[in-house]
Structures are given as C-alpha cells and as structure tokens.
Amino acid sequence: MENNKAFKNWLSDFNQEQPLLIAGPCSAETEDQVLKIAHQLKDSGTSVLRAGIWKPRTRPGNFEGVGAIGLKWLQKAKAETGLKTTTEVATPHHVELALEHDVDILWIGARTTVNPFIVQDLANALKGTGKTVLVKNPVNPDLSLWIGAVERFYKAGIIDLGVIHRGFSIYEKSKYRNNPQWQIPIDLQNRFPDLPLILDPSHIAGRRDLIADLCQTGLDLNYDGFMVESHIDPDNAWSDAAQQVTPETLIQIYNHLKIRKTTDSASEYNSSLHLLRSHIDVIDQKIIELMGKRMKTAEEIGLLKQKHNVAVLQSKRWNEILGKMILEGKQEDLSEEFTISLFKAIHQESIQHQKNIFKK
C-alpha cells in the first residue's frame, strides 16, 4: 500500500471543515422509521445515512435484519434527503444487491474482517465498482488482521478505503461493551496516516451516556469522523437499543465537540502537541487499568496465602521479579533507578492489598 495518499480522495466529497458524521439506526426496521430518521438527520451535520440491512447476530433467534427490502427504503431516503447511504455487507450477494440499490459506501463488519477468505470474496466482488469501502476492526485485538483486510481491498484496485474503530471484544467486565484499546488504532494511524479513520462510539460504549466522551476522545486522537447509531425511539429499537441516541441528542453531541484547527505554525505545534498528549493519556489510562488488574491478582494470591497460613512477604520471589524487570526495563531504554522505584511502589501496593485480605 505504498500510494496511500489515494486513500483520502473520497473524503473530499464531504465538508472538510467538520469531521465526517455517519448516522442512522442500528437496523432498518420499517420504511417509515428509516425515512423519519433520515429527515431528522439531514440538517444535523450528518453526511451519510447508515442502517443495518443484514444483521449478523451472535446467537440465533435474534432479529437478523429485514433483508433486501430495506435497501429500497435507503434508496428512497437518499432521494428525499440527499444523504449518501451506507450499509454492512458480508457476502458477495449482499454486495450485488447493495450496488443495484445505489448504496454509496459499504462497510465490512468486525465478524467478517476476521475471515480472510470472506474478505477476499468481497474484495473480488467489489473490484472495478469504484465504491468506497470501510473496514471495521476485527472482533479480536489483532492489528495485522485489520491491516490484512485493508490490503486485500487495496490489491483488488479499491483505493477509496477507510477503517472503522469499533472496539474489541473482551471477556471480563468493563464499563465498555467493547474495549477501545486505543493504542491499536493509533498504531494503524501512525503506519498509514492518510488512511481515513472513523470512530464507532456506539459499539465501543454499548450505552448512550458514554458516546459524547468517546467522540471527543476520537477528535483528540485525530480521527476523521464518526459512525453513530441514531434512532427516533431508541428504547424500543429492534436491536442494540441501549447504545442508540435520538437525532436531537446526536445534534447536541456533534455541536459540542471541540474541534482543533491548524492555521499557522504555532497552531500546528499545538495541534501536534495535543495529539501526542492524547496518546499519552490513552497509555496512562491503560497503565491504571493494568495496575488494577495486577492488584486484583495480588488479592487472589493473598487469599491463597491466608488459606494456607503463608506469610505475605516472599523475599525470594520479590528479588526475582525485580531483577527480571530491571533487565526488561533496560531493553525499553528505562533507567535502572526508575524501574526499581516503579516496582518497589507496585510491590508495596500489592503487599498492602494482601494485608487487607488477611485483616478481613
């Protein structure tokens, strides 16, 4: 993908003064629903109307989309509002039907991105169509798999490409439905700075009250736009009700975003500094999360020691850890003094957590 300058051509079709906004319901449910949402979104800053036509569900028995009839509703919404349209495709047949109904942008879902065979079939089906394709990150946190999917479309001659960050599935409990793991899209962005990066805060959040903050974080990290799920009656949506917002709420979120502009060398410096600091904020948050997990593991060790009447402090184990971390720290250009101070603090906090277990 050497000529990645070609990636951003399709964004020129939209207002570059503002981040691109793709919005609409998780699922197309009825013609009336799609048209009402489209008309409420047309003056909201939204440029592209999204709606799921085919819904890949984790378990059978859930609503799996209205199917091809929904494409006619999107086509009618486009004619009435002037909004471009987008939907998810998962098979070459989906591609064929979407093209017949003049869908402007096709996105590849997270469950599809994980399968190189299906991705290649879709790339072959889209070859020569001139359509814009957005590739969601795979369900699992695998940067190579994400890049590989983009490369398959690029090698099929599709240069109007972008990626969608929708977070990564996690087994453990979290405030997010899908963990953002910001470092992965940051690494992708650093590798391909001209590949448009769209944030899907709805699927990361899983709940509507987190969407505004996620959108601002996306802007702070230099994302090019958002794909937000919006419904006229979110609580009664047929799928993903908790993460959808009304068009009115979406307008409020969008209008309150703080957008950075670069007009001279000084603001370019400030913009670059702000971006780097945002990267640090993401890493710092991850450090705190990891420390929390480490202390929970320390508490489990404390419970085990208490059960077997073993002392909290195990000097031999501590010295082994410290020696190992000093060596690994040097490989990351960290001074021995810093590594010792850091792990002494971590060790002390771990001991305190285990002591609290003994007190209980």
N, C-alpha and C positions, 0 to 999 in steps of 0.2 A: 504494500500500500504506500508506495513512495510518493505518489502525487496526491497527498491528502489535502491539498489546497482545494481540490474539486469537491470535497465533502460539503462545504458550506454553501454551495450555489443555491440550493433550494430555500435557504433562509431569506434570500434576497426578495422572495415573493411576499414577505411579511414586513410589518413595521419594525425596523431595527432600533427604534428609539425605546422600545419596550421589550421585555422578554416574551417569547412566544407563549401563548396560552392555548392549550388544547383542553377542551372541557366537554362534559356531557355525561349521560348516565352510564353506570357500570354495564347495564343491559338495556337494549331496546326492548320495551315491553308491549307497547301498543303504538299505533300511528299517532294518536292524539298526544300521548306522552312525549314522543320524540319531537313532534312539531312544537308543542308548548315550550319545551326546554330550549329548543333551537331559537325560537323567537325571543325568549328571555335572555339568552346568552349573546345575541348578535350585537348588542351595544355594551357589552361588559368588558371588552378588551379581548374576548375570545376570537381567535382566528380560525380554529379548526374544531368541528363538532365530532366528538368521539362517541361511540356506542358499541357495546359488545353484541355481535350478532350470533356468534357461536361461542359458548362459554364452557371451556374445559374445567370441569369440577373435580375436586379431589376425590369425592366419593359419589357413587351412583345414587340416583333418586333426587338429587337437587336440580333446580332449574338450569337447563343447559342451553338456553338461548332460543329465540323464536325462529332462527334459521333464515333462509334466503329472503323471505317476505320482508324482513327488517331492512334489507338493502334498498327496497323501494321507498321505505319511509325516509331513509337517509338521503336518497336521491331527491325526494320531494322537499325535504328540509333545506337542502342545498339550493334548490331552485327558488324557494321562497325567501331565504335569508342571505344568500351569497356566501355563507360559510363554506369552507372546504370541509371534507369529510375524511374520517379515518376509522378503521376497524381492525380487529385482530384476525389474522389468517393462520391456519395450522395445517392445511393440506393444499396441494395444487388445485383441487376442485374449488376450495374457498377462494383462491387467487382468481380463478376463471370467473366465478360469479361476481367478485368484487370489481373486476375490470369491466364486466358487462354493465355494471351499475355506476360506472364512473367514480369510484371511490378514489380520492386523491392520494392518500397516504395509507400504507399498510404497515401494521406493526406485528412483530414476531413476539409471541408470549414467552414468559420465563420457562414454562414447561417444554416449549418447543426448542428453545435455544440450547437445552442440554443434550439434544439428539442431533449429531452432525449429519446423519443420513436424511432426516426430515428437512433440516436446514438446506442441505444441498438440493433436495427435490424442490423446495420453494424457490431457491436461487435460480434453478433451471426454468421454473415456471414463469419467473419474473424477467428473465433475460430479454432485453430488447424492448421492454414496455415503457421505459422512461419514468417509472413510478418512483416515488420517494419511499424508502423503507427504513423503519426504526426498529432496532433490535433491543429488546429488554434483556437485562442481565439474567443469567441462568439462576435457577432456584438456589443452587448451592454457590458459595463464595469462591468461584473459580474464574480468575481473570483471563487465563489462557483460553478457556472455553468461550467466553464472551467475545474476545478478540477473534477467535477462530470463526465464529458465526459471521461476524462483520466481514472477515476476509473472503468467505465463500460468496457473499453477495457482490463484493467488490470485484472478485475474479470473474464473476458472471457478467461484468460490464455495468453493474449498477453503482453509479457514483453519487447519487443523491441519497446519502446514508446518514443516519444518526443513531444514537443509542439512548435507551431509557433506563434510568436507575430506579428500580422499584424495591430495593432491599433484598435481603437474603433470609431464607427460612431458617429458623432456629428451634431447637427442641425445648430449651429451657425458657422459663417465664421471663418476659421482658415487657416494658411499657409499650414497645412497638410490636405490631403484627409481624413485620419483617425487619430484622436488624439492618440499619442503613450501611454499617461498615464503610464509612465514608472514604477510608483510605483506598479501597479498591477502585471506585470511580475516579479518585484523584490520580491514582497511578495510570489509569487509562487516559485521563485528560493530559497528563504530562507526556505520555507517549505519543498521543495523537491530538495536539492542541487545536486542530482545525476540524475535528470530528464533533458535530453538534451533540451536546449532552443535555438531555431532558430529564427533569426530576418527576417522579410519580409519587407525590407525598401521600396519596390516598392509600396505596398498598403498603407503604412503609408504616404509616400510622395505624391503620386499622380502626381509627376513631377520629371523628371530625375535629375535636378540640386541639389536636396536635398539628393540623395541616398548616396553619399560618406560620408557626415557628419553623416548620420544616422548609416551607417555601423561602423564608428569609435566609435560612442556612444555605439553601441551594444558590440563592443570589450571591451570598457572601463567598461561596466557593466557585463562582464564575460559571454557573450553569446557564444555558441558553434559553431555557423555558421550562414549562410545567405541563404535565398531564394530570388534570384534577377531575375526579368523579363528582358530577353535579346532577341533582335530581329535584324535581318540583315538590316531591313529597318523600324525602329521604327515609323517614322511619318506616314507610310502607313499601320500600323498594323491593323488588323480587330477588335481588342479590346484593350482598355487601352493603346492607342498609346503614350500618354504624359508621362507615367511612365516607359517606356522601354528604355534600353540603348543598344548600339551596343556591340558585343563581344569585340571589341577593347577598348571601354570605360570601360567595366567591368574589363578587364585585368588591365588597369591603376588604377582603384579604388582599386582593390584587392592588387596590388603590392605596393600601397602607404599606406596601413593600418599599423598602429603602433601596433605591437603585443607584448604583455608583456610576458616574460618568467621567470619562477621561477627555480633557480638553487641552491640556498642556503638559509639559514635562513634570511639573510639580504634582499635578493630579495623577499622572501616570505612575510616579513614585508612590504616592499614597495608595493608589489602587493596587499596585503590586504588593506593597507592604501589607495592606488589608487582606489580600488573598493569602499571603504566606502566614499571617497571623491566624487566619481562619483555619488553615491547615494544622497549625499548632494546637488550636482549640479542639479540633477533632481528635488529634492524637492524645491530648491531655485527658479528654473525656474517656477515651479508650483505656488509658492507664488507670484511671479511677475505677472503671468497670472491672478491669483485670485484678486490681488490688482487692476489690470487694469479693470477687470470686476466690481469690487466694485466701482471704481471711475466713470465708465460709468453709473452705477445705481444712484450714487450721483448726476450726472449731470441731470438725468431724474427727480430726486427729486427737483433739482434746477429749472428746467423748470416749474414744477408744482407749486413751491412756488412763482416764478415770476408771473405766470399767475393769482394766487390768492392773490398777494401782501402780502406774508407771509415772515417774517424775516428769514434769512439764519440760524442763530444760534438758536437752540431749546435746552435750557439748561436741561430741564427735561428729554428729550429723551436721551441726551448725558450722563447724570448721570445714567440713567437706563442701557444703553449699557455698560458703564464702570464697574458698579457693577456686572453685569452678566458675563462679560468677566474675571473679577478678580476671580470669583468663578470657572469658567470653566478652567481658567489657572492653578489654584491650582490642579485640577484633573489631569492635564497633567504634574505636577511637575514643573510648571513655577512660578517663584517668583512674588509676587505682584508688586514689583518695576519694573520688566521687563514688565509685562502686562500693567501697567499704562503707561510706556514710549512708548511702542509699539502703543497702541490705541490712545494716545494723538497725536502721529505723523500721524496716519491714519486719525484721526478726523480733524487735521489741513489741511491735503491734501484734504479731502473731502470738507471742507469749502472753500478752495481756488478754487476748481473746480466749486462749486456752485456760488462763487463770479464772476468767469469768465462768467458764464451764465448770471448773472444779468448785467454785463458790456455790453454784446452783445445786 
